[in-house]
Amino acid sequence: MNIKPAAAEQRRIDAQSSGHSDSAWRDWGPYLSERQWGTVREDYSADGEAWDYFPFEHAGSRAYRWGEDGIAGFCDIRQHLCLSVAVWNEKDPILKERLFGLGNGQGNHGEDVKELYYYLDATPSHAYLKMLYKYPQAAFPYSRLVEENRRRDRHEREYELLDSGVFDEDRYFDVFVEYAKASPDDILMRVTAHNRGLEPAPLHILPQLWFRNTWSWGYDASRPSLSATETGCIVIEHEALGAYHCYLDGSPELLFCDNDTHVKRLYDIEAEGFFKDGFHDAVVHGNRRAVNPAEQGTKACGHYALTLPAGGHSEFRLRLTRTPNRKAFIDFDKIFAARIEEADEFYAVLQQDLTDAESRRIQRQALAGMIWNKQFYYYDIPQWLNGDPGQPAPPSERRRGRNRNWLHLNNADIISMPDKWEYPWYASWDLAFHCVALAMIDPAFAKHQILLMTRVWYMHPNGQIPAYEWSFDDVNPPVHAWAAWEVYKSECDANGGVGDLDFLERVLHKLIVNFTWWVNRKDIDDNNVFQGGFLGLDNIGVFDRSAPLPTGGHLNQSDATSWMAMYCLNLMRIALELALHNRTYEDIATKFFEHFLYIAKAMTHIGDDGFGLWNEEDGFFYDVLRLPDGQMMPLKVRSMIGLIPLFAVEILEPEILDRLPDFNRRLQWFLNYRPDLAGLVSHWNEPGRGNRRLLSLLRGHRMKLLLKRMLDESEFLSDYGVRSLSRVYLDAPYVFDCCGEPVSVRYQPGETETVMFGGNSNWRGPVWFPVNYLIVTSLKRFASYYGDDFKIECPTGSGQFLNITEIADELTLRLTRLFRYDRNGQRPLFGAADKLQKGPHFRDYLLFHEYFHGDDGRGLGASHQTGWTGLVAKLLQADKR
């Protein structure tokens, strides 16, 4: 090997960016879902109740139509062949092949995975990956988890796996699963099981591989094959994938069955065969007739059975390679050592400015979670609605149901998921935040993800970007232009100021179409005030904003309008960057500058009546309800909705104006002839620090009033970031008279107590990373204009005055504090879980939750590497203290 290990991983990333053949390193990766059951894709019911149509109890015996799941799953880029690990402790009623959790109707706070697993390390090329699964030695408490969570109401905490006692006295196994690649199509898997208990305990380990079922649906009945035609080797033959060989060290028992539905077990239909649950029947129940004695099929495993001594461990090795290799394990350990060294040196370069080991650990695990949460996502709406020729016709009601308006959508791509168990489907605004973090380590993948959402097989012909599979029609905040610019700047910083202009140009053209959709569809009165609806902020308001208002009329939304103002500035900034190389884009930049000013005016004066979204008396922005008779009524709920105007901020450097004279002249003409609009933005005619010019919805006076609220610890500011709802509503909820019935909004710092959006979604108090990240980055932009002299009391009432940079740094400190040890040696995100706080094999394994308790900081919602919380990696990189 002629290249130093320190350069190896970066070379693979660079090859991906350049389109070099070495980019094939990404042809295999951690692309399996962690939950395929209970998804919309697998739902062929008439009523759309996906959790009931395909429950967990069916997953072991029923072939999936659109994807596969597994523990520590790994597969090729088209998910033809899958690899994972299964385990059994001789006490469980089922073979543990996939992660267990509660469906939406089972949990007292909605869907929730009930397992302990962690993503510990990964490199962007997937040359090295490591995760940990914690497996109890007692019977897994499936029924107890269901029954206890069903018994509890929404005012009680969730009943977790640790609460069941199965980890007491350390009676569990740590099962580490690692992957290393010798080459793009030579994959090594190492499973290391540790007995953490004080007594010997039996354990079965089953590394397994199988083909995604493509033969049962009536399009192509030909089957790929797995067969034991060589000693100690499984031979793999697939028409598209080609031939591979799988070697298992130590001569385990080889078992074979087929990835087919066990129709007798599920539907009492007689059929012969060796079905998907064959390994379960053979290992758990000793039924050898369930596996194929001819040692062939479409699903295979190596079965290792042993008793691990107290405190002992054992290692299991597998190698999957295109090239036959009868000495598959001679260089196995050497390859692993090399890939681990390369991973260490890759992150050493990235983290050279992080001075403490704790920051490096947090960042590396956050980025590992971002990499592990890639998934092959397959969903063809016309086929899904119409059904498959090889299966019974689906109910006719489906044609009038979910996603019927998205007949163009045909997705079959690797996509960054929010959480591959809780949210094993892309969510477009989550994805934008993922890309900002991913750009730190893999800018090519980040750019690909942003562009993917704008491709013709994703974006609707009318310009709408799909939200998520439960309702592609829902509206997410328009943050893709912001993300595109952040990714572009990140790559510029890494490349000495050189960025990908082709990427910017492609994304701008498609986002202009999306911007037009917003203007045409979400501005009911055509007055530059917007009604986006849901916008991802579940439960934050008085009403379900995805449904018709019970009062009639419509809601003029502070957040929707602010997001659109931000969208204008983001598109303007992209167009200006392109105009530096192609003057044609100056006109486009001017168009978005003018549109921003019109929105700024509308937020102050809606229509001709002078009623606005800003309330000077309260120093806050509110939604305004427009009733059918034209009456305007502000909904005075102090929530994140009123802080989002902070995000619409852009700085124009004097060099840009000097280099773009046509744009500059047009600005001057517009501002001279429309002083009513010029006066709305922050002191356009007063040069700031370094002659910079500021575009913002907040002049200095308004910003100080808004920040006074945001930095008040009795309202928004918690020890762990900015809450999504003011804490003043804890004891005195906001109450609105809705058609004679009181409707209230109360501060809920933890799990949701309302069923407005179902599941565990909650924006009524917790700290959410994406909007906190936007607050921090927006404040830094303000700081580049105002400098050090503009100071605000922080926290409000403390007597301590900080400049805006210092306030951004203080928020960064509070957000990263969630993951760090405090003065008592506790990590706030672990809450009162003593095992997580003190256990030597728990306390340094981190989770990156969906959101965090607004008062004590404990992690809540989706618990496993939720994508946008990975932004902590970016915050740590920017924090030089």
N, C-alpha and C positions, 0 to 999 in steps of 0.2 A: 504494500500500500504506500503510494508516493506522497500522499497528503497527510498532514498532521491531523491527529484526532480533533484538535480544537477547531479546525476549519470544516470538518466533514459535514456536520448538520447544516451549517450555514450554506455550504455548497449545494446541498439538496434543495434548500429553500430557494436559492438563487436560480437553480435549474427549473424549478416550478414557475418562477416568474418569467423566465425567458422562453418557456415552452420547449426546453431541451428534453431529450429522451429520458434523462434521469428523473424527470418528474413522475415516472412510473412508480416511484417509491410510494405515492399516495394511492396506487391502485388497490392496495389492501389497507384497511384501517378499522377503527373501533365503531363500525357503522351499523351495528345491530341496535334495535330499540331495546329498552328495558321493559316495555309493556306494549304489546301489540293488541292484546285483548282490551275490550272496553273503549275502543277508538271508533270514530265515525267511519273510517275506511272499512272496518270489519262489520259494520252494522247494516244488515239487509232487512230490518224490521219495517213495519208500516208506520209505527209511531215515533221512530227516531230515538228510542230509548237505548242508546248504545251500550250502556253499562249492563243492562239486563239481557240484551240480545247475545252478547258474547262475554260472559262473566269469567272470573279467574278459574272457577271450577271446570270450565270447558277447555282451558288453554292447553292442558297437558295431553288432551285426546283429540283435539280438533285442528285440522290444518288451517293455517291462515291464508287469506287471499292476497294480501298486499304487502306483507313484510314478515319479519321474524324477530323474535326476542330471545334473550339469554343472559346469563351472568357472565360478566367480563367478555361480552360478545365481540367478535372480530369477523370480518368478511371482505369479499372483493367489492369493487366499486359499484357493481350491478347487483350485488347480493345474490349471486348464483350459489356460492358455497359459503356456509357459515361455520363458525367455530366458537365454542364456549365451554364452560365447565359446569358439571352437575355434582352434587354432593348428597350424602345420606349418612345419618348418624345411628341407624338401626332402631330409632325410636319414632321418627316421623311417620305419619300416615302416607306421605307421598315423597317421591324422589324430588329433591330441590333442583329444578331446572331453570326456574325463573323467579324473580323477586315478587314477593307477596305484598299486597296492599289492599286498602278498602276502596270500593267503588264510591261514586259520588253520593249515592243514597244510603251508604252504610256508615260513613263517618259522621260524628257530630259536627265536624267542620268540613265535610265534603271529602273528596278523594285524598288518599294519603298513603304513601308507601310505609310499610311497617317492617323495615329491615335496617341493618347497619352495614353500610358499605361506603368506601372512600376512594376517590381518585387521587393518587399520590404523585404520579409523575407521568410525563409524556413529552415527546418532541414533535414538532409540527409535521415532519415527514412520516411519523409513526414508526420510525426506526427503533424506538424504545417506548414502551408503555408499562405502567404498573398501577394496579388497583388492589384493594383489600376488601374481602367479604368476611364478616364476622358471623359465625354459624354456631348456634347453641348446641350443647351436648344433650340437653333435655329435648323432649318432643316440642316441636315448634308450636306455639300457642295460637293456631289459626282461629279456632272457634272463640277462644277467650277474647282475642282482639276484636273480632266482629261483635260479639255480644256486649262487651263492656262499652265500646264506642257507641253502639246503638242505644244502650241504656242512658248514656250521658246526653244532656241537652247542650245547646249552643253556648250556654253561660259557663260551662265547665271546660277544663282543658282536655285535650285529646289524651287517650290512653295509649301509651307508646310501648314498644317492644321491651325497653328497659324496665318499665313499670311491672311487667309480668314476672320478673324475678329469674328469668332463664339465664341471665348472665351473672347471677350472684355466685360468690366464691370462685369467680373466674372459670366457671365450667363452660368453656366455649373453645372453638377453634378459630384461629386467625388463618384465613386462606388467602395468601398472596398470589395473584396471577400477574405474570409478566410476559410481555412479547418483545422479541428482538428480531430484526431482519438481518440476515446475512447478505441479501440482495433484495431487489423489489419483489421477487416471487419466490423467496426462500425464507420462510417464517418459522421462528422458534417460539415455543410456548413453554413456560416454566411455572408450575404450580407448587408452592411451598406451604405446607400445612403445619401449624404449630398448635400443640395442646397447651392451652394456658392454665388448665386446671391442675389439681393436686393428685389426681388419680388417672390411671390409664383409661383410654376411651376409644371405642371403635369408630372408624371413619371409612367411608367409601368415596373415592374420587373417580369421576368419570369425565375425562376430556372427551368431548363429542363433536362430531362434524356432520353436517347434513345439507341437503339442497333445499333452497326455497321451492315450494310446490308451484310449478308452472304447468303441470300436466293435467290437472283436474278440472280445468275451466272451459275446455272445449276448443281451444285454439291450436294447441300442439300436444298431442298425447304422448310423444316420445319422452322417455325417462332417461335422465343421466344415471350413472351407476357408481356405487361404492362396493368394492369387493376385496376379500382377503386372498389375493392370488399370489402373494409373496409372503415369505416368513417374516412376521413382525411388521408387516406393512399393509396399509389400506391403499388400494389403487383407485384413483378418482378419474372418471371420464365424463366430460361435459361438452356438448357440441360447441358452445360459445366460449367457454372458459379454457377448454383444452384438457390435457392430461396432467395430473399432479400425483404425488406420492406422499402419504402420511405415515411417518414412523413414530412408534411409541416405545419409549425406553422401558426396559425391565420386563418385557413379555407379559403384559396384562391380558386378561381374557378379552377377546374381541366380540362385540355384540352388534347385530345388524337388525334393522327393521325399516319401515318406510314412513316418510313424512306424509301420511294419509290419515284422514279422519277415521276414528274408531266408531263406526256408525252403530254397531250393536250396543256399545256402552252408552252412547249419548241418545240414540233414537230408537233403540230396540229393532234395528233392521239387520237381518242376517247377512253376513258377508265374511268371506275368508281373506286372510292376509296377515301381515305383520305390521301393526299400526304405530302411529306416532308415540303412543304411550308404552311401547314394547319394553323399553329399558326399565320403566317404573314397575311393570308387572314382573319382569325377570328378577330385578334386584330386590325390590321391597317384598314381593309376594312369592318369589321363588318359582314363578311360572315360566319355565323354559320354552314352552310352546309359543310364547309371545314374540320370541326373536327367531330370526331365520337361520336354521341349521346349515343352510347352504352358504352362509356368511357373505351375503350380498344384500343390497337394498339402496335406499336413498338417505338413510340415517345410520351412523355408526359411532361406536365409542370404544375406548379402552377402559376396562373395569378394573380398578385397583381396590383391594380390600385389605385393611390392616388395622392393628390396634396401636395407637400412638401412646407412648409412655408419658407420664406426668412431666410437663415441661419440655417434652421432646418435640421433634419436628421431622418431617420427611418431605422429599422432593420428587416431583413427577415431571417427566420431560416428553415433549412432542415436537416433531419437526414436519412442516408441510412445505414441500418443495416441488417445483416443476421438473427438476432434474433428478433422476434416480441417484440415491446415495446410500450405499449399504453400510457406510461408516458415518451415519448421520450424527452421532453424538461425540465424535472425537474432538471436534473443534467447538462444541456447543458452549461450554463455559467461557472459552476465549472470546467468542462472538458477543456473548452477553456482557462480559467485562469491557469490551471495546465500546459497545453501544452506551453503556452506563457512563463510561468516561467521557464520551462525546456529549452526552446529555449534560453532564456536570460542567463541562467547559463551555457549552453553548449558553447555559444560564449564568455562568460566571461572567461572561462578556456582557450579557443583558443587565446583570445586577451589580456591575462594578461600582455604581454610585450608591448602592444600598449598604450602609455601614454595619447594620446589625443583623444577626442570624435570624431573628424573629421575623423581620420584614421579608427577608429572602425566602423563608419557609412559607409565609402566607402567600406571597406572590407566586411562587412556583406551584403550589397546590391549586391556586386559583386558575392559573393558566393550564395546568393539567386537566382540570375540570372542563375548561373551554374546549380542549382538544378531544377529550373522551366523549363529549356530548355532540359529536357529529353523528349523523344518522342517514342511512339510505331511506329516502322518503318517496314512496310510490303511491300515486293516486290519480286515476284517470276517470274524471267525472262522467263522461258519456257511458263508459263501460260499467261504472259503478251504478248509475241510475238504471240502465237498461238491463243489467244482469248479464251473465255469461251463458253461452250456448250449451255448455256442459253441465249447467246447474238449473234448478227450478227457477222460473221467472219470479222476480221480486214483486212485492205488492204494488199495485198501481198507485197507492197513496204516495209513494216515494217521488213520483214525478211532480207532485205538488208540494214537496217537502224541502228539506235542507239542501242548499247549494244548487238548486235547479237552474239558477241563472248563470252558472259558471261552466257552460258546456265546452268552452275552449280549453279548460284547465286540464293539463296532462303532465303531472309532475313525476319525475323519476330521477332524482338528483341527490347528491350528498349535501345536507343542509345542517347548519348549526341549530340545535334544539335548545329551548329554555331549560329543559330537564327531561331526560329520556324515560323517566317513569311518570312523573306528574304531568308533563306536557310533551309527549312524544310526537309532536307536530309543530311545525314552525309557526311563530307568531311574528308578523312582519315588523312591528315596532320593537319587540324584544330583539329581533335579529339585527336591527340597526345598531343597538348598543353592543351586542356581541362583537360586531365587526370592529368597533373602536378598540376593544381590548385585544382581539385577535390580530389586529394590525401590528401590534408590538412584536409579534413573533412570526407572523405569516401574512404579509400584506397581500400576496397574490390570492390567497383564499378569501381574505376579507373583501377584496374588490370583487371577486367572483360572486360572493354571496349577495352583495348589494345589487350588482347587475342582474343576478338571477331573478330577483323579485320584479324586475322591469321587462323580462323577456315575454314574448307573445304567448307562451304557454303558461304564464303566471298572470301578468297584468291583464285585466279585463279590456276588451276592445274599447270600452268607454273611458278607460284611463284609471280605473280604480285598482289599487294594489290589494291583493287578497289578504284578509286579516288572519284567519286560522280556520282549521277544518270544521269546527263546530258551527261557524257561520262566516263564510268568506265575505258576506255582505257587510259585516260589522266594520266600523270605521276606527282605524288606529291613528294616533297622532302622526302627522307627516314629518318624520324625522330622518328620512333617507338622504335628503340633500345635506343635512348637518353631518350625518355619519360619513357620507362620501367625502366631504371636505376634510373631516377629521382624519380619515384614513389617508387621503392624499397628503395632508400636511405631515402626518407621521412618517410616511415613506420619504417625503422630501427631507425631513430632519435626519433620517437614517442614510440618505444618499447624497449628502452635501448640497441640498437645495434642489435636486433634480426630482421631479415628480412625473407621474403617469398622466400626461395630458389627454391621451386617447381615452383612458378610463373616464376622466372628467367630462370629456365631450360626449361620450356615449350616454353617461348617466344623466347629463343635463338635458339632452333631447328627449329622453323618456320621461323625466320628471316634469318637464314642461307640460306634457300630456296629462300627467297626474294632477298637476297644479290646476289645469283647466277643468278637470273633473271636479275638483273641490269648488272652484268658483261657480261652476254651472249647477252643481247638485246641492251644495251645503250653504248657500247664501240665499235664503228663502225670499227676502225682501230686496235683494240686489243692492244692498247698501254697505257691503264690505264688513258685515258682522256675520259670524258663522255659527252654524248649528250642527256640529260634528256628531252629536249623539254620544254613544258609549265612550269612545276615545280612551279605552283601557283603564279608566279610573273607576273601577267597580265600586259601587256603594257609596261614593263620596258625596253625592248630592241628595236632595230631597226626593227626587223621582228616579225611576229607571229610565235613563236617557236613551235607551234603545227602543223604547215603546212609546206609543202616542201618549201625550200628557193627559192626565185625568181632568185637567182644567180646560182642555182645548188650547188652541194657540200653539206657540212654539217657544223654545228657550234660546235666547241669545247668550251664547256661552263665552265666558271670559277666556277659558282655556282654548277652545277651538279657534277663537279670533286671534289669540296670542300665538298659538302654533302657526297660524297662517302668516302672521307678521314675521315670525322667525323663518318660516319657509321662504318668504320673499327675500329676506336678507341673505339666507344661505344660497339661494339661486343667483342672486345678484353677485355674491362674492365669487361663486364658481365662474359666472360669465365674465367677471373682471379678470380673473386669472387667465381664462382662455383668450380674452381680448388683448392681453399683452403679447400674444403670439398670432392672433387673427383678429383684426380690427372689426370684423363683422359682428363680433359678440358685444361690442359697445352698446348697440341699440337694445339688445336683450337685457343687459345690465341696467340700462336706464329704465326699461319697462318695469323691472322688479323694484327698483328704487321708488318709482312713482306709485306703484301699487302698495308698497309699504306705507307711504305717506297717507294714502287714502284709508288704509286700515287704521293707522294711528288716529286719524281724525274721527273715524267711526267709533272707536272705543271711547272717545270723549263725548261725541254727539251722534247718537243713533238717529238717522233720518233728519227730519226738520224740527223735531220737538226739543232738541238740546239735551235729551236724556242719555246718559252714558253708562259705561260699565265701571268707571272709576267713581269711588265715593270719597270726596275730599274730607268729609267729617270723620270717617273711619280710617282714612288713609289706606284703602284697600280696594281691590277689584272684585266685583261680584257678577254672577250670572244674573240676567234680567229676563223675567218671564213676560212675554207679550201675550196678553189675553185676546180672545177672539174679537172683542170690541175695540182693540187697539190700545187698551190701558197697559202701561209699563209698570212692572213690580219687581224691584230687586229682591233676590233671595240672599239675604245677608248672612251667609255661612262662610266663616273664615276658614278656608281650606287651601290645599295645594293649587286649586283652580285659580286663586287670586295671586299666587306667586309665579305662575308660569309666564306672565308678561316680562319677568326678568330675563327670560331666555332670548327674547328678540333684541339682540344687541350685536352691532358690528362696528369695527373700527376701520376707517379708511386712512391708509398711510399716504402722506404727501407725495411719495414717489409714484404711487399708482396714478394719482390725479395728474401729475406732471407727464407721465408716459401715455395717458389716454386723454388727449385734449378735447376730442369730440364729446366724450362722456362728461368731462368737467364742464364744458360749455353748456351742455344740456342741463346739468344740475344747477348751474348758476342761473340760467334762464328760468328754470322751473321755480327755484326758490325766490327769485326776484318778483316773478309774476304771480306767485301763489304764496304770499307771506302768511296766509292763514294756515297753510300746511307746514311751511318752514318753521313756524313757531311751535309746532307740536313735537318736533324731535329735539333732542337734547343739545341746545346751544350750537346749532350747526355753524353759525358764523363766528364762534369763539374757538380759536385753535386751542387744543389741549396740549398735553404733554408731547413734546416733539412735533408740534403742528399736526397732530392726528385729529381726525374728525370723527365724531361719535354719532351713530344712528341707534336710537333706542326708543322704546315706548315710555321710558321713565326719565324725565328730567331730574336734576339733583334733588329738588324738593320732594317730588313723589317717591323717588327711590329711598330717601331718608325715612319717609313715613312708612313705606312698605317694609324696609329692613328693621325698623323699630318693632314692628309686629313679629317679623320672622325671627329676630334675635332675642325675643322675650321668652325666658324659660318657663313662664307660666302659660305660654301659648304654643309656639312652634318649636322652639329650640330645646332639644333633649340632650342628654349627655352623649348621645350616639348619632347625632345628625338632626335634620329638620323633619318634624312630624308632618304627616299628610293632612291632619286636621288639628285645629287649635284645641288645646287642652282645657280651655275655658268651658267647653261643652261636656265635661265629665259630670259635673253636678248640676249644671243648668243647660240641658240640651236646647238646641235651636228648634223652635216649633213653628210650623207653617200651617195656616188654616186652608186646607184643600177641600173646597166644596163642602164646607161644614164639618169636615173630619180633620183632627189634628194629625199632622205628619211631622216626625221629629228626626233630628240628626244628633247623635250622641257620640262623644269621643270614646273610641274603643281601641286601646293601645295594642291589644293582642288579636286573637282569632276573632273573626267576624261573628256577630250575634244576630245578623239579619240574613234572610234567604234571598235578598233581592237578585243577586246574580248566582246563587248556588255555590257549591264548592267551597274552597277556603279563601276565596278572594276577599280582600279587605283593604280599603283605602280610608278608613275612618279613624286614623290615628297612628298606625305604625310608621316606621322609617323605611322608605323605599330607596334603593341605591340609584336607579336611573335618574330620577328627578333631582336627587341630592347631587349627583355628579354634574348635572346640567347647571345647578345653582353654583357649584364651585367654579366650573369653567366659565360661566357667564360673569361671575364676580371678577375673575382674573382679566376678562376683557375690559370690564369697566375700569379696573385698576390701571390698565395700560394707558387709559385716557386721563384719568383723574390724578394719578400719581399718589404721593404719600400724604398730601396735605388734606385730602378729603377724608374726614374721620367720623366714625359713628360709634355710639356707645355699644359695647359688646362684652357680656350679655346686657340687654336692656336693663337699666336700673343699677348696674354694677359700679358705675363711676369710672369704668375703664373704657377709654376711647382707642379704637384701632382703625388703621387705614384699611382699604378694601382688600389689599393683598393679605394682610394679617387676618382679616375675617375669613377669607377663603382658606387660609392655612389652618385656622381654628376649626372650621368645619371638616377639613380633611383629617385633622387629628381625631375629632370625635367619631368620624366614620370608621377609620382604621382601628380605633379603640375597641370596636366590636370584636375583633379577632385576637387582640393582644391580651397577654396576662395583665391583670390589674395589680394594685398593691397587695391584694390578698392572694395572689397567685391563681386568680380565676379568670377565665375567658367569658365575657358577657354573653356571647352567642350561645354558650352551653347552659345558661340559666342555672336552675337548681339541680341539674342532673349530676349527682355526686360522682357517678362512675365516669362520666365524660370529663369532669373537672379534675379528678385526681388519679384516675386509672393510668398506670404507666404505659399501657398499650392503647389508650384512648386520647389522652389530653393533647397530643400534638397532631392528631388527625382531624383536619378541619372540614367543616361543612359551609357551603355558601348558599344561604337560604334565600327564599323569594323575598322576604321582608323581615323586619325586626321589631320587637316590642318597643313601643314608643316611650316607655318609662324605664324598663330594666335591660333592654337590649337583647333579650334572648331571641334566637332564630326561630322563625315561624314560616308556615306555608310550605311550599315545595322545598325540600331540604337538601337535595343533592346537586350541588354545583349549578344552581339556577343561573343561567347565562349572564344576565345583566349585572348580577352581583359580582361577577368576575371583573367588573370595572375597578374593584379595589386594587387590582394589579396595576392599573394605570395611575391611580391615586398615589400608590406607594412609589412608583417610578418618578412622579413629579414632586414628591415630598423630599426635599434635600436636607431637612433638618436633622 
